[in-house]
Amino acid sequence: MFDGDNLRRVLVLANQRVRQYYDRRLEAWRTDPAIVHAVHEAIGQGAVRRTDAMAIIEAVLLVLGSHGKEEHNRKFDGTAACVKQMLHAGVVGYQTNATTSPLSVPIPSMATHIANLLSAERRSEVASTLKSMG
């Protein structure tokens, strides 16, 4: 039977395992946490205009800045590879409803984990970059 202390221990262990799982996925797909955070923020703030798979690409290009297109092509070897990497790394997932096509959406627990990985200064830097570009 679970009492309060047992339940807290189970929840702490579960949260640790989720964080380890996300770290392994990011590492396996060589995904930069700062880019992940920026993608989540850009989608969340509406800085990208669409909410389909192209939103992922727009958010990455937004973060990469003035040399975005060239850097994007070097980094992701084309748009299909970018979307595939972001999906497989757990950066975003697809949500389907009856009225629209699949939407790229941040996975909430991944977004929280990524935000916790970055320093407050780095999160502020990403936010100001998105604000100045959006």
Rosetta constraint file for C-alpha pairs under 8 A:
AtomPair CA 2 CA 6 HARMONIC 5.47 0.50
AtomPair CA 2 CA 7 HARMONIC 5.76 0.50
AtomPair CA 3 CA 7 HARMONIC 6.13 0.50
AtomPair CA 4 CA 8 HARMONIC 6.18 0.50
AtomPair CA 5 CA 9 HARMONIC 6.27 0.50
AtomPair CA 6 CA 10 HARMONIC 6.23 0.50
AtomPair CA 7 CA 11 HARMONIC 6.16 0.50
AtomPair CA 8 CA 12 HARMONIC 6.13 0.50
AtomPair CA 9 CA 13 HARMONIC 6.17 0.50
AtomPair CA 10 CA 14 HARMONIC 6.07 0.50
AtomPair CA 11 CA 15 HARMONIC 6.09 0.50
AtomPair CA 12 CA 16 HARMONIC 6.21 0.50
AtomPair CA 13 CA 17 HARMONIC 6.26 0.50
AtomPair CA 14 CA 18 HARMONIC 6.25 0.50
AtomPair CA 15 CA 19 HARMONIC 6.25 0.50
AtomPair CA 16 CA 20 HARMONIC 6.19 0.50
AtomPair CA 17 CA 21 HARMONIC 6.04 0.50
AtomPair CA 18 CA 22 HARMONIC 6.27 0.50
AtomPair CA 19 CA 23 HARMONIC 6.13 0.50
AtomPair CA 19 CA 113 HARMONIC 6.59 0.50
AtomPair CA 20 CA 24 HARMONIC 6.17 0.50
AtomPair CA 21 CA 25 HARMONIC 6.32 0.50
AtomPair CA 22 CA 26 HARMONIC 6.14 0.50
AtomPair CA 22 CA 89 HARMONIC 7.69 0.50
AtomPair CA 22 CA 90 HARMONIC 7.18 0.50
AtomPair CA 22 CA 110 HARMONIC 6.84 0.50
AtomPair CA 22 CA 113 HARMONIC 7.87 0.50
AtomPair CA 23 CA 27 HARMONIC 6.05 0.50
AtomPair CA 24 CA 28 HARMONIC 5.92 0.50
AtomPair CA 25 CA 29 HARMONIC 6.17 0.50
AtomPair CA 25 CA 88 HARMONIC 7.43 0.50
AtomPair CA 25 CA 89 HARMONIC 4.97 0.50
AtomPair CA 25 CA 90 HARMONIC 6.91 0.50
AtomPair CA 26 CA 30 HARMONIC 5.79 0.50
AtomPair CA 26 CA 31 HARMONIC 5.09 0.50
AtomPair CA 26 CA 32 HARMONIC 7.51 0.50
AtomPair CA 26 CA 33 HARMONIC 7.75 0.50
AtomPair CA 26 CA 89 HARMONIC 5.21 0.50
AtomPair CA 26 CA 90 HARMONIC 7.63 0.50
AtomPair CA 27 CA 31 HARMONIC 6.47 0.50
AtomPair CA 28 CA 89 HARMONIC 7.60 0.50
AtomPair CA 29 CA 85 HARMONIC 6.35 0.50
AtomPair CA 29 CA 88 HARMONIC 7.29 0.50
AtomPair CA 29 CA 89 HARMONIC 5.75 0.50
AtomPair CA 31 CA 35 HARMONIC 7.63 0.50
AtomPair CA 31 CA 36 HARMONIC 7.37 0.50
AtomPair CA 31 CA 85 HARMONIC 7.75 0.50
AtomPair CA 31 CA 86 HARMONIC 7.89 0.50
AtomPair CA 31 CA 89 HARMONIC 7.08 0.50
AtomPair CA 32 CA 36 HARMONIC 6.40 0.50
AtomPair CA 33 CA 37 HARMONIC 6.07 0.50
AtomPair CA 33 CA 114 HARMONIC 6.11 0.50
AtomPair CA 33 CA 117 HARMONIC 7.55 0.50
AtomPair CA 33 CA 118 HARMONIC 7.45 0.50
AtomPair CA 34 CA 38 HARMONIC 6.16 0.50
AtomPair CA 34 CA 114 HARMONIC 7.99 0.50
AtomPair CA 34 CA 118 HARMONIC 7.23 0.50
AtomPair CA 34 CA 122 HARMONIC 7.61 0.50
AtomPair CA 34 CA 123 HARMONIC 7.91 0.50
AtomPair CA 34 CA 126 HARMONIC 7.45 0.50
AtomPair CA 35 CA 39 HARMONIC 6.10 0.50
AtomPair CA 35 CA 60 HARMONIC 6.66 0.50
AtomPair CA 35 CA 63 HARMONIC 6.76 0.50
AtomPair CA 36 CA 40 HARMONIC 6.27 0.50
AtomPair CA 36 CA 91 HARMONIC 6.19 0.50
AtomPair CA 36 CA 111 HARMONIC 8.00 0.50
AtomPair CA 36 CA 114 HARMONIC 7.19 0.50
AtomPair CA 37 CA 41 HARMONIC 6.09 0.50
AtomPair CA 37 CA 111 HARMONIC 6.81 0.50
AtomPair CA 37 CA 114 HARMONIC 6.12 0.50
AtomPair CA 37 CA 115 HARMONIC 6.40 0.50
AtomPair CA 37 CA 123 HARMONIC 7.71 0.50
AtomPair CA 37 CA 126 HARMONIC 7.73 0.50
AtomPair CA 38 CA 42 HARMONIC 5.87 0.50
AtomPair CA 38 CA 59 HARMONIC 7.00 0.50
AtomPair CA 38 CA 60 HARMONIC 7.48 0.50
AtomPair CA 38 CA 63 HARMONIC 6.50 0.50
AtomPair CA 38 CA 126 HARMONIC 6.00 0.50
AtomPair CA 38 CA 127 HARMONIC 7.54 0.50
AtomPair CA 38 CA 130 HARMONIC 7.58 0.50
AtomPair CA 39 CA 43 HARMONIC 6.15 0.50
AtomPair CA 39 CA 56 HARMONIC 6.52 0.50
AtomPair CA 39 CA 59 HARMONIC 5.04 0.50
AtomPair CA 39 CA 60 HARMONIC 6.17 0.50
AtomPair CA 39 CA 63 HARMONIC 7.87 0.50
AtomPair CA 40 CA 44 HARMONIC 5.96 0.50
AtomPair CA 40 CA 91 HARMONIC 7.79 0.50
AtomPair CA 40 CA 105 HARMONIC 7.89 0.50
AtomPair CA 40 CA 106 HARMONIC 5.58 0.50
AtomPair CA 40 CA 111 HARMONIC 6.49 0.50
AtomPair CA 41 CA 45 HARMONIC 5.85 0.50
AtomPair CA 41 CA 127 HARMONIC 7.45 0.50
AtomPair CA 42 CA 46 HARMONIC 5.99 0.50
AtomPair CA 42 CA 47 HARMONIC 4.79 0.50
AtomPair CA 42 CA 48 HARMONIC 6.00 0.50
AtomPair CA 42 CA 59 HARMONIC 5.77 0.50
AtomPair CA 42 CA 130 HARMONIC 6.82 0.50
AtomPair CA 43 CA 47 HARMONIC 6.20 0.50
AtomPair CA 43 CA 48 HARMONIC 5.93 0.50
AtomPair CA 43 CA 51 HARMONIC 7.52 0.50
AtomPair CA 43 CA 55 HARMONIC 7.04 0.50
AtomPair CA 43 CA 56 HARMONIC 7.90 0.50
AtomPair CA 43 CA 59 HARMONIC 7.14 0.50
AtomPair CA 43 CA 105 HARMONIC 7.28 0.50
AtomPair CA 43 CA 106 HARMONIC 7.61 0.50
AtomPair CA 44 CA 106 HARMONIC 7.94 0.50
AtomPair CA 47 CA 59 HARMONIC 7.71 0.50
AtomPair CA 47 CA 130 HARMONIC 7.29 0.50
AtomPair CA 47 CA 134 HARMONIC 5.47 0.50
AtomPair CA 48 CA 55 HARMONIC 5.80 0.50
AtomPair CA 48 CA 58 HARMONIC 6.19 0.50
AtomPair CA 48 CA 59 HARMONIC 6.22 0.50
AtomPair CA 49 CA 55 HARMONIC 7.02 0.50
AtomPair CA 50 CA 54 HARMONIC 6.75 0.50
AtomPair CA 50 CA 55 HARMONIC 5.31 0.50
AtomPair CA 51 CA 55 HARMONIC 5.35 0.50
AtomPair CA 51 CA 103 HARMONIC 5.27 0.50
AtomPair CA 51 CA 104 HARMONIC 5.74 0.50
AtomPair CA 51 CA 105 HARMONIC 7.62 0.50
AtomPair CA 52 CA 56 HARMONIC 7.73 0.50
AtomPair CA 52 CA 101 HARMONIC 7.26 0.50
AtomPair CA 52 CA 102 HARMONIC 6.23 0.50
AtomPair CA 52 CA 103 HARMONIC 4.51 0.50
AtomPair CA 52 CA 104 HARMONIC 5.18 0.50
AtomPair CA 53 CA 57 HARMONIC 7.20 0.50
AtomPair CA 53 CA 83 HARMONIC 6.72 0.50
AtomPair CA 53 CA 102 HARMONIC 7.92 0.50
AtomPair CA 53 CA 103 HARMONIC 6.77 0.50
AtomPair CA 53 CA 104 HARMONIC 5.55 0.50
AtomPair CA 54 CA 58 HARMONIC 6.10 0.50
AtomPair CA 55 CA 59 HARMONIC 6.00 0.50
AtomPair CA 55 CA 104 HARMONIC 6.85 0.50
AtomPair CA 56 CA 60 HARMONIC 6.29 0.50
AtomPair CA 56 CA 82 HARMONIC 7.92 0.50
AtomPair CA 56 CA 83 HARMONIC 6.58 0.50
AtomPair CA 56 CA 86 HARMONIC 7.69 0.50
AtomPair CA 56 CA 104 HARMONIC 6.96 0.50
AtomPair CA 57 CA 61 HARMONIC 6.12 0.50
AtomPair CA 57 CA 79 HARMONIC 6.73 0.50
AtomPair CA 57 CA 82 HARMONIC 6.80 0.50
AtomPair CA 57 CA 83 HARMONIC 6.94 0.50
AtomPair CA 58 CA 62 HARMONIC 6.03 0.50
AtomPair CA 59 CA 63 HARMONIC 6.34 0.50
AtomPair CA 60 CA 64 HARMONIC 6.24 0.50
AtomPair CA 60 CA 72 HARMONIC 7.58 0.50
AtomPair CA 61 CA 65 HARMONIC 6.43 0.50
AtomPair CA 61 CA 68 HARMONIC 4.96 0.50
AtomPair CA 61 CA 69 HARMONIC 6.63 0.50
AtomPair CA 61 CA 72 HARMONIC 6.61 0.50
AtomPair CA 62 CA 68 HARMONIC 7.09 0.50
AtomPair CA 62 CA 130 HARMONIC 7.08 0.50
AtomPair CA 62 CA 133 HARMONIC 6.97 0.50
AtomPair CA 63 CA 68 HARMONIC 7.64 0.50
AtomPair CA 63 CA 126 HARMONIC 7.75 0.50
AtomPair CA 63 CA 129 HARMONIC 7.18 0.50
AtomPair CA 63 CA 130 HARMONIC 7.08 0.50
AtomPair CA 64 CA 68 HARMONIC 4.66 0.50
AtomPair CA 64 CA 71 HARMONIC 6.99 0.50
AtomPair CA 64 CA 72 HARMONIC 7.32 0.50
AtomPair CA 67 CA 71 HARMONIC 5.91 0.50
AtomPair CA 68 CA 72 HARMONIC 5.63 0.50
AtomPair CA 69 CA 73 HARMONIC 6.19 0.50
AtomPair CA 70 CA 74 HARMONIC 6.25 0.50
AtomPair CA 71 CA 75 HARMONIC 5.86 0.50
AtomPair CA 72 CA 76 HARMONIC 5.69 0.50
AtomPair CA 72 CA 77 HARMONIC 7.36 0.50
AtomPair CA 72 CA 78 HARMONIC 7.27 0.50
AtomPair CA 73 CA 77 HARMONIC 4.79 0.50
AtomPair CA 73 CA 78 HARMONIC 5.12 0.50
AtomPair CA 73 CA 79 HARMONIC 7.62 0.50
AtomPair CA 74 CA 78 HARMONIC 7.95 0.50
AtomPair CA 76 CA 81 HARMONIC 5.57 0.50
AtomPair CA 76 CA 82 HARMONIC 5.07 0.50
AtomPair CA 77 CA 81 HARMONIC 6.08 0.50
AtomPair CA 77 CA 82 HARMONIC 7.46 0.50
AtomPair CA 78 CA 82 HARMONIC 6.58 0.50
AtomPair CA 79 CA 83 HARMONIC 6.36 0.50
AtomPair CA 80 CA 84 HARMONIC 6.12 0.50
AtomPair CA 81 CA 85 HARMONIC 5.94 0.50
AtomPair CA 82 CA 86 HARMONIC 6.21 0.50
AtomPair CA 83 CA 87 HARMONIC 6.12 0.50
AtomPair CA 84 CA 88 HARMONIC 6.00 0.50
AtomPair CA 85 CA 89 HARMONIC 5.85 0.50
AtomPair CA 86 CA 90 HARMONIC 6.27 0.50
AtomPair CA 86 CA 91 HARMONIC 5.08 0.50
AtomPair CA 86 CA 92 HARMONIC 6.18 0.50
AtomPair CA 87 CA 91 HARMONIC 5.94 0.50
AtomPair CA 87 CA 92 HARMONIC 5.46 0.50
AtomPair CA 87 CA 93 HARMONIC 6.02 0.50
AtomPair CA 90 CA 107 HARMONIC 7.19 0.50
AtomPair CA 90 CA 110 HARMONIC 7.03 0.50
AtomPair CA 91 CA 106 HARMONIC 6.25 0.50
AtomPair CA 91 CA 107 HARMONIC 6.57 0.50
AtomPair CA 91 CA 110 HARMONIC 6.62 0.50
AtomPair CA 91 CA 111 HARMONIC 7.54 0.50
AtomPair CA 92 CA 104 HARMONIC 6.00 0.50
AtomPair CA 92 CA 105 HARMONIC 5.28 0.50
AtomPair CA 92 CA 106 HARMONIC 4.48 0.50
AtomPair CA 92 CA 107 HARMONIC 5.47 0.50
AtomPair CA 93 CA 103 HARMONIC 7.92 0.50
AtomPair CA 93 CA 104 HARMONIC 5.81 0.50
AtomPair CA 93 CA 105 HARMONIC 5.63 0.50
AtomPair CA 93 CA 106 HARMONIC 6.48 0.50
AtomPair CA 93 CA 107 HARMONIC 6.21 0.50
AtomPair CA 94 CA 102 HARMONIC 5.63 0.50
AtomPair CA 94 CA 103 HARMONIC 5.45 0.50
AtomPair CA 94 CA 104 HARMONIC 5.26 0.50
AtomPair CA 94 CA 105 HARMONIC 6.41 0.50
AtomPair CA 95 CA 102 HARMONIC 5.45 0.50
AtomPair CA 95 CA 103 HARMONIC 5.33 0.50
AtomPair CA 95 CA 104 HARMONIC 6.87 0.50
AtomPair CA 95 CA 105 HARMONIC 6.97 0.50
AtomPair CA 96 CA 100 HARMONIC 7.13 0.50
AtomPair CA 96 CA 101 HARMONIC 6.46 0.50
AtomPair CA 96 CA 102 HARMONIC 4.69 0.50
AtomPair CA 96 CA 103 HARMONIC 6.56 0.50
AtomPair CA 97 CA 101 HARMONIC 7.31 0.50
AtomPair CA 97 CA 102 HARMONIC 7.33 0.50
AtomPair CA 106 CA 110 HARMONIC 7.40 0.50
AtomPair CA 106 CA 111 HARMONIC 6.36 0.50
AtomPair CA 107 CA 111 HARMONIC 6.11 0.50
AtomPair CA 108 CA 112 HARMONIC 6.26 0.50
AtomPair CA 109 CA 113 HARMONIC 6.14 0.50
AtomPair CA 110 CA 114 HARMONIC 6.08 0.50
AtomPair CA 111 CA 115 HARMONIC 6.17 0.50
AtomPair CA 112 CA 116 HARMONIC 6.23 0.50
AtomPair CA 113 CA 117 HARMONIC 6.37 0.50
AtomPair CA 114 CA 118 HARMONIC 6.60 0.50
AtomPair CA 115 CA 123 HARMONIC 7.18 0.50
AtomPair CA 118 CA 122 HARMONIC 6.02 0.50
AtomPair CA 118 CA 123 HARMONIC 6.34 0.50
AtomPair CA 119 CA 123 HARMONIC 6.32 0.50
AtomPair CA 120 CA 124 HARMONIC 6.14 0.50
AtomPair CA 121 CA 125 HARMONIC 6.11 0.50
AtomPair CA 122 CA 126 HARMONIC 6.24 0.50
AtomPair CA 123 CA 127 HARMONIC 6.18 0.50
AtomPair CA 124 CA 128 HARMONIC 6.10 0.50
AtomPair CA 125 CA 129 HARMONIC 6.13 0.50
AtomPair CA 126 CA 130 HARMONIC 6.21 0.50
AtomPair CA 127 CA 131 HARMONIC 6.07 0.50
AtomPair CA 128 CA 132 HARMONIC 6.05 0.50
AtomPair CA 129 CA 133 HARMONIC 6.22 0.50
AtomPair CA 130 CA 134 HARMONIC 5.71 0.50
